[in-house]
Amino acid sequence: MINSINKLLNDIQNIEKPILKVMIKGFKFSFLVCLLALLILIVHNTYPSSHIVYESGLALFRTGLMFAVDFFICAFATDRIKNGMI
């Protein structure tokens, strides 16, 4: 079990530079989406005007997290396919 975790961490560290750049840019985009969602949720917490604002902020936050996970998985899979490891 520990051996497979170490192999996974090693594979993540050895992702090619162009793929890593796309992944980092995707993380930055996801971070900005999450920040916008948190701003909406803070405004709703301060001035609770509508339940739709709360739901919109929550959905936007979930979307930002999903973007981050998707960018990570796609970068890892692309690197594995490009190197012919699958």
Buried (B, 14 or more C-beta within 10 A) or exposed (E): EEEEEEEEEEBBEEBEEEBBEEBEEBBEBBEEBBEBBBEBBEEBEEEEEEEEBBEBBBEBBEBBBEBBEEBBEBBBEBBEEEEEEE
